[in-house]
Amino acid sequence: MTYKSTLQPLCRYCGKPIAKETRGAWFGRLTANHSSGDYRQKPRSMEEAAKLVGKQVVSVRWDDDGTLFSATTWDGETYVDEFFCSNQHARYMGAKAAKMGYRMPAYDQAELARKEKVK
C-alpha cells in the first residue's frame, strides 16, 4: 500500500529506507498519452524531462541520438509502503509479534468461539 510523506519512512524490521513509488515515462512516441507516460517530445537532459513530465526524474535511459528514450519519475512524496521495505520483512515482523503474544481482536474472538464449541 503506498504511503505519502515528506520524510522517507524506514522499514520497521531492518531499518532500511523504504523505496520511492516510481513510474516510467517514454519519449518520442508517435502519439502523446500523458496518463500512460508516453510523450512525443524527446528531451535532451534530465531537467528538460522533469519539466515535461512535471515530476522528479530519478533515472534515465539515453537514445543513440543523445536524447532521452525513457525516465523513471517520482512525485516527491509517495513511497511503496509505510512500514516495510518488503513483504518478507512484514511477514518476519508479524511472526516475531505473534511469538511475543501480540494478536488482533479477531483472533481472541475466534479462540473464545472455539472454546465455547468444545464445552
Backbone as JSON Lines, residues from 0, in Angstrom:
{"i":0,"aa":"M","n":[0.85,-1.17,0.0],"ca":[0.0,0.0,0.0],"c":[0.9,1.24,0.0]}
{"i":1,"aa":"T","n":[0.66,2.15,-0.9],"ca":[1.51,3.33,-0.99],"c":[1.28,4.25,0.21]}
{"i":2,"aa":"Y","n":[2.27,5.1,0.43],"ca":[2.26,5.99,1.58],"c":[2.87,7.32,1.17]}
{"i":3,"aa":"K","n":[2.21,8.42,1.52],"ca":[2.72,9.75,1.19],"c":[3.32,10.39,2.43]}
{"i":4,"aa":"S","n":[4.52,10.95,2.27],"ca":[5.2,11.6,3.38],"c":[6.3,12.51,2.86]}
{"i":5,"aa":"T","n":[6.58,13.55,3.6],"ca":[7.71,14.41,3.25],"c":[9.02,13.83,3.79]}
{"i":6,"aa":"L","n":[8.91,12.84,4.68],"ca":[10.08,12.18,5.27],"c":[10.07,10.71,4.85]}
{"i":7,"aa":"Q","n":[11.16,10.24,4.28],"ca":[11.23,8.85,3.81],"c":[11.1,7.89,4.99]}
{"i":8,"aa":"P","n":[10.12,6.98,4.95],"ca":[9.95,6.04,6.05],"c":[11.04,4.97,6.05]}
{"i":9,"aa":"L","n":[11.25,4.39,7.22],"ca":[12.23,3.31,7.38],"c":[11.51,2.01,7.69]}
{"i":10,"aa":"C","n":[12.07,0.9,7.21],"ca":[11.5,-0.42,7.45],"c":[11.51,-0.72,8.94]}
{"i":11,"aa":"R","n":[10.37,-1.13,9.48],"ca":[10.25,-1.43,10.91],"c":[11.01,-2.71,11.28]}
{"i":12,"aa":"Y","n":[11.43,-3.47,10.28],"ca":[12.16,-4.71,10.56],"c":[13.67,-4.5,10.47]}
{"i":13,"aa":"C","n":[14.14,-3.92,9.36],"ca":[15.6,-3.83,9.15],"c":[16.16,-2.41,9.22]}
{"i":14,"aa":"G","n":[15.3,-1.4,9.23],"ca":[15.76,-0.02,9.3],"c":[16.14,0.59,7.97]}
{"i":15,"aa":"K","n":[16.04,-0.17,6.88],"ca":[16.39,0.33,5.55],"c":[15.36,1.36,5.08]}
{"i":16,"aa":"P","n":[15.8,2.41,4.35],"ca":[14.82,3.36,3.79],"c":[13.88,2.64,2.82]}
{"i":17,"aa":"I","n":[12.61,2.94,2.91],"ca":[11.61,2.31,2.05],"c":[11.64,2.98,0.68]}
{"i":18,"aa":"A","n":[11.5,2.18,-0.37],"ca":[11.64,2.64,-1.75],"c":[10.59,3.67,-2.15]}
{"i":19,"aa":"K","n":[10.99,4.54,-3.06],"ca":[10.08,5.52,-3.65],"c":[9.14,4.81,-4.61]}
{"i":20,"aa":"E","n":[7.91,5.28,-4.69],"ca":[6.95,4.76,-5.67],"c":[7.22,5.51,-6.98]}
{"i":21,"aa":"T","n":[7.77,4.82,-7.96],"ca":[8.17,5.46,-9.22],"c":[7.29,5.01,-10.37]}
{"i":22,"aa":"R","n":[7.34,5.78,-11.43],"ca":[6.61,5.48,-12.67],"c":[7.56,5.68,-13.84]}
{"i":23,"aa":"G","n":[7.22,5.05,-14.95],"ca":[8.03,5.19,-16.16],"c":[7.44,6.23,-17.09]}
{"i":24,"aa":"A","n":[8.32,6.88,-17.83],"ca":[7.92,7.82,-18.88],"c":[8.75,7.5,-20.11]}
{"i":25,"aa":"W","n":[8.12,7.48,-21.27],"ca":[8.8,7.15,-22.52],"c":[8.67,8.33,-23.47]}
{"i":26,"aa":"F","n":[9.73,8.62,-24.19],"ca":[9.77,9.81,-25.04],"c":[9.91,9.43,-26.51]}
{"i":27,"aa":"G","n":[9.39,10.31,-27.38],"ca":[9.5,10.13,-28.81],"c":[8.45,9.2,-29.39]}
{"i":28,"aa":"R","n":[7.36,9.0,-28.7],"ca":[6.28,8.14,-29.21],"c":[5.52,8.88,-30.28]}
{"i":29,"aa":"L","n":[4.85,8.14,-31.15],"ca":[4.08,8.76,-32.23],"c":[2.9,9.55,-31.71]}
{"i":30,"aa":"T","n":[2.28,9.08,-30.64],"ca":[1.16,9.8,-30.05],"c":[1.47,10.07,-28.59]}
{"i":31,"aa":"A","n":[0.98,11.19,-28.12],"ca":[1.21,11.53,-26.71],"c":[0.05,11.03,-25.87]}
{"i":32,"aa":"N","n":[0.35,10.31,-24.82],"ca":[-0.66,9.85,-23.87],"c":[-0.06,10.03,-22.49]}
{"i":33,"aa":"H","n":[-0.22,11.22,-21.93],"ca":[0.43,11.55,-20.67],"c":[-0.03,10.66,-19.52]}
{"i":34,"aa":"S","n":[-1.26,10.17,-19.58],"ca":[-1.73,9.32,-18.49],"c":[-0.99,7.99,-18.45]}
{"i":35,"aa":"S","n":[-0.51,7.52,-19.59],"ca":[0.23,6.25,-19.6],"c":[1.74,6.48,-19.58]}
{"i":36,"aa":"G","n":[2.17,7.74,-19.59],"ca":[3.6,8.03,-19.53],"c":[4.29,8.11,-20.88]}
{"i":37,"aa":"D","n":[3.52,8.3,-21.96],"ca":[4.1,8.44,-23.3],"c":[4.11,9.92,-23.7]}
{"i":38,"aa":"Y","n":[5.24,10.38,-24.25],"ca":[5.39,11.78,-24.65],"c":[6.0,11.84,-26.04]}
{"i":39,"aa":"R","n":[5.51,12.75,-26.88],"ca":[6.05,12.92,-28.23],"c":[7.43,13.55,-28.21]}
{"i":40,"aa":"Q","n":[7.59,14.55,-27.35],"ca":[8.86,15.27,-27.3],"c":[9.97,14.37,-26.77]}
{"i":41,"aa":"K","n":[11.22,14.67,-27.22],"ca":[12.38,13.92,-26.74],"c":[13.33,14.9,-26.05]}
{"i":42,"aa":"P","n":[13.29,14.95,-24.73],"ca":[14.17,15.88,-24.01],"c":[15.64,15.52,-24.16]}
{"i":43,"aa":"R","n":[16.5,16.52,-23.96],"ca":[17.94,16.32,-24.09],"c":[18.66,16.31,-22.74]}
{"i":44,"aa":"S","n":[17.89,16.45,-21.65],"ca":[18.51,16.42,-20.32],"c":[17.48,15.96,-19.3]}
{"i":45,"aa":"M","n":[17.97,15.61,-18.12],"ca":[17.06,15.21,-17.04],"c":[16.18,16.39,-16.63]}
{"i":46,"aa":"E","n":[16.74,17.6,-16.68],"ca":[15.97,18.79,-16.31],"c":[14.82,19.01,-17.29]}
{"i":47,"aa":"E","n":[15.08,18.87,-18.59],"ca":[14.02,19.01,-19.59],"c":[12.94,17.95,-19.37]}
{"i":48,"aa":"A","n":[13.37,16.73,-19.07],"ca":[12.41,15.65,-18.84],"c":[11.54,15.95,-17.62]}
{"i":49,"aa":"A","n":[12.15,16.46,-16.55],"ca":[11.4,16.78,-15.34],"c":[10.34,17.85,-15.62]}
{"i":50,"aa":"K","n":[10.7,18.86,-16.4],"ca":[9.73,19.91,-16.77],"c":[8.6,19.32,-17.6]}
{"i":51,"aa":"L","n":[8.93,18.42,-18.51],"ca":[7.93,17.82,-19.4],"c":[6.94,16.95,-18.62]}
{"i":52,"aa":"V","n":[7.43,16.13,-17.72],"ca":[6.54,15.2,-17.01],"c":[5.98,15.79,-15.72]}
{"i":53,"aa":"G","n":[6.57,16.88,-15.23],"ca":[6.07,17.53,-14.02],"c":[6.37,16.77,-12.74]}
{"i":54,"aa":"K","n":[7.41,15.96,-12.75],"ca":[7.81,15.19,-11.58],"c":[9.33,15.15,-11.5]}
{"i":55,"aa":"Q","n":[9.86,14.68,-10.39],"ca":[11.3,14.49,-10.27],"c":[11.73,13.31,-11.13]}
{"i":56,"aa":"V","n":[12.85,13.44,-11.79],"ca":[13.4,12.35,-12.58],"c":[14.52,11.71,-11.76]}
{"i":57,"aa":"V","n":[14.38,10.41,-11.5],"ca":[15.37,9.73,-10.67],"c":[16.36,8.9,-11.49]}
{"i":58,"aa":"S","n":[16.01,8.54,-12.72],"ca":[16.96,7.86,-13.6],"c":[16.47,8.0,-15.04]}
{"i":59,"aa":"V","n":[17.4,7.84,-15.98],"ca":[17.07,7.98,-17.41],"c":[17.78,6.92,-18.23]}
{"i":60,"aa":"R","n":[17.26,6.7,-19.43],"ca":[17.93,5.88,-20.45],"c":[18.05,6.74,-21.69]}
{"i":61,"aa":"W","n":[19.24,6.76,-22.25],"ca":[19.52,7.62,-23.39],"c":[19.33,6.86,-24.7]}
{"i":62,"aa":"D","n":[18.92,7.59,-25.72],"ca":[18.82,7.06,-27.08],"c":[20.15,7.33,-27.78]}
{"i":63,"aa":"D","n":[20.38,6.68,-28.92],"ca":[21.64,6.86,-29.66],"c":[21.84,8.28,-30.16]}
{"i":64,"aa":"D","n":[20.76,9.04,-30.34],"ca":[20.86,10.39,-30.88],"c":[21.11,11.46,-29.8]}
{"i":65,"aa":"G","n":[21.38,11.05,-28.56],"ca":[21.68,12.0,-27.49],"c":[20.45,12.56,-26.8]}
{"i":66,"aa":"T","n":[19.28,12.01,-27.09],"ca":[18.06,12.42,-26.4],"c":[17.64,11.3,-25.45]}
{"i":67,"aa":"L","n":[16.69,11.62,-24.6],"ca":[16.23,10.62,-23.65],"c":[15.22,9.69,-24.28]}
{"i":68,"aa":"F","n":[15.41,8.41,-24.06],"ca":[14.47,7.38,-24.5],"c":[13.38,7.17,-23.45]}
{"i":69,"aa":"S","n":[13.81,7.1,-22.16],"ca":[12.85,6.9,-21.08],"c":[13.4,7.47,-19.78]}
{"i":70,"aa":"A","n":[12.51,7.62,-18.81],"ca":[12.9,8.12,-17.5],"c":[12.07,7.44,-16.43]}
{"i":71,"aa":"T","n":[12.62,7.34,-15.26],"ca":[11.88,6.88,-14.09],"c":[11.59,8.13,-13.28]}
{"i":72,"aa":"T","n":[10.31,8.33,-12.94],"ca":[9.91,9.56,-12.27],"c":[9.33,9.27,-10.89]}
{"i":73,"aa":"W","n":[9.37,10.31,-10.05],"ca":[8.84,10.23,-8.69],"c":[8.14,11.54,-8.36]}
{"i":74,"aa":"D","n":[7.0,11.45,-7.69],"ca":[6.23,12.66,-7.37],"c":[6.77,13.45,-6.18]}
{"i":75,"aa":"G","n":[7.8,12.96,-5.52],"ca":[8.42,13.68,-4.43],"c":[7.86,13.38,-3.05]}
{"i":76,"aa":"E","n":[6.85,12.5,-2.98],"ca":[6.26,12.22,-1.67],"c":[5.7,10.81,-1.49]}
{"i":77,"aa":"T","n":[5.64,10.0,-2.52],"ca":[4.99,8.7,-2.41],"c":[6.03,7.57,-2.32]}
{"i":78,"aa":"Y","n":[5.83,6.7,-1.33],"ca":[6.7,5.55,-1.09],"c":[5.88,4.27,-1.25]}
{"i":79,"aa":"V","n":[6.54,3.15,-1.48],"ca":[5.83,1.9,-1.75],"c":[5.08,1.36,-0.54]}
{"i":80,"aa":"D","n":[5.5,1.74,0.67],"ca":[4.83,1.26,1.87],"c":[5.15,2.2,3.03]}
{"i":81,"aa":"E","n":[4.36,2.15,4.07],"ca":[4.6,2.98,5.24],"c":[5.53,2.31,6.25]}
{"i":82,"aa":"F","n":[5.47,0.98,6.35],"ca":[6.16,0.29,7.43],"c":[7.29,-0.66,7.02]}
{"i":83,"aa":"F","n":[7.21,-1.28,5.84],"ca":[8.16,-2.34,5.5],"c":[8.75,-2.16,4.11]}
{"i":84,"aa":"C","n":[10.02,-2.59,3.96],"ca":[10.69,-2.49,2.67],"c":[10.33,-3.66,1.77]}
{"i":85,"aa":"S","n":[9.78,-4.74,2.34],"ca":[9.39,-5.9,1.54],"c":[8.3,-6.68,2.26]}
{"i":86,"aa":"N","n":[7.57,-7.49,1.51],"ca":[6.55,-8.35,2.13],"c":[7.2,-9.36,3.06]}
{"i":87,"aa":"Q","n":[8.4,-9.81,2.72],"ca":[9.1,-10.77,3.56],"c":[9.38,-10.17,4.94]}
{"i":88,"aa":"H","n":[9.8,-8.91,4.97],"ca":[10.07,-8.28,6.26],"c":[8.78,-8.05,7.05]}
{"i":89,"aa":"A","n":[7.68,-7.8,6.36],"ca":[6.39,-7.68,7.05],"c":[6.01,-9.03,7.68]}
{"i":90,"aa":"R","n":[6.24,-10.12,6.95],"ca":[5.96,-11.46,7.5],"c":[6.84,-11.76,8.7]}
{"i":91,"aa":"Y","n":[8.13,-11.46,8.59],"ca":[9.05,-11.7,9.7],"c":[8.6,-10.92,10.94]}
{"i":92,"aa":"M","n":[8.23,-9.66,10.74],"ca":[7.8,-8.83,11.86],"c":[6.51,-9.38,12.47]}
{"i":93,"aa":"G","n":[5.59,-9.83,11.62],"ca":[4.34,-10.42,12.11],"c":[4.61,-11.67,12.93]}
{"i":94,"aa":"A","n":[5.52,-12.51,12.48],"ca":[5.86,-13.73,13.21],"c":[6.49,-13.39,14.56]}
{"i":95,"aa":"K","n":[7.39,-12.4,14.58],"ca":[8.01,-12.0,15.84],"c":[6.96,-11.44,16.81]}
{"i":96,"aa":"A","n":[6.04,-10.64,16.29],"ca":[4.99,-10.06,17.14],"c":[4.1,-11.17,17.7]}
{"i":97,"aa":"A","n":[3.75,-12.16,16.87],"ca":[2.91,-13.26,17.33],"c":[3.62,-14.07,18.4]}
{"i":98,"aa":"K","n":[4.92,-14.32,18.22],"ca":[5.69,-15.06,19.23],"c":[5.75,-14.31,20.55]}
{"i":99,"aa":"M","n":[5.66,-12.98,20.48],"ca":[5.69,-12.17,21.7],"c":[4.3,-12.06,22.34]}
{"i":100,"aa":"G","n":[3.29,-12.63,21.68],"ca":[1.95,-12.63,22.24],"c":[0.99,-11.59,21.68]}
{"i":101,"aa":"Y","n":[1.46,-10.78,20.75],"ca":[0.57,-9.79,20.15],"c":[-0.43,-10.5,19.24]}
{"i":102,"aa":"R","n":[-1.65,-10.01,19.24],"ca":[-2.68,-10.59,18.38],"c":[-3.76,-9.55,18.14]}
{"i":103,"aa":"M","n":[-4.63,-9.83,17.18],"ca":[-5.73,-8.94,16.83],"c":[-6.99,-9.42,17.55]}
{"i":104,"aa":"P","n":[-7.96,-8.52,17.76],"ca":[-9.21,-8.9,18.42],"c":[-9.92,-10.07,17.74]}
{"i":105,"aa":"A","n":[-9.84,-10.18,16.43],"ca":[-10.5,-11.29,15.72],"c":[-9.96,-12.64,16.18]}
{"i":106,"aa":"Y","n":[-8.66,-12.7,16.49],"ca":[-8.07,-13.94,17.0],"c":[-8.68,-14.29,18.35]}
{"i":107,"aa":"D","n":[-8.77,-13.31,19.23],"ca":[-9.35,-13.56,20.55],"c":[-10.8,-14.04,20.43]}
{"i":108,"aa":"Q","n":[-11.55,-13.45,19.53],"ca":[-12.95,-13.86,19.32],"c":[-13.02,-15.29,18.79]}
{"i":109,"aa":"A","n":[-12.15,-15.64,17.87],"ca":[-12.14,-16.99,17.3],"c":[-11.75,-18.02,18.37]}
{"i":110,"aa":"E","n":[-10.77,-17.68,19.19],"ca":[-10.38,-18.58,20.29],"c":[-11.53,-18.78,21.27]}
{"i":111,"aa":"L","n":[-12.22,-17.72,21.62],"ca":[-13.35,-17.8,22.53],"c":[-14.46,-18.67,21.93]}
{"i":112,"aa":"A","n":[-14.75,-18.47,20.65],"ca":[-15.79,-19.26,19.97],"c":[-15.4,-20.73,19.94]}
{"i":113,"aa":"R","n":[-14.12,-21.02,19.71],"ca":[-13.66,-22.4,19.66],"c":[-13.78,-23.05,21.06]}
{"i":114,"aa":"K","n":[-13.44,-22.34,22.1],"ca":[-13.57,-22.88,23.46],"c":[-15.02,-23.14,23.84]}
{"i":115,"aa":"E","n":[-15.89,-22.25,23.4],"ca":[-17.32,-22.43,23.71],"c":[-17.89,-23.62,22.93]}
{"i":116,"aa":"K","n":[-17.37,-23.89,21.77],"ca":[-17.83,-25.01,20.94],"c":[-17.43,-26.34,21.59]}
{"i":117,"aa":"V","n":[-16.27,-26.36,22.23],"ca":[-15.75,-27.58,22.85],"c":[-16.56,-27.93,24.11]}
{"i":118,"aa":"K","n":[-17.11,-26.94,24.8],"ca":[-17.86,-27.19,26.03],"c":[-19.0,-28.11,25.86]}
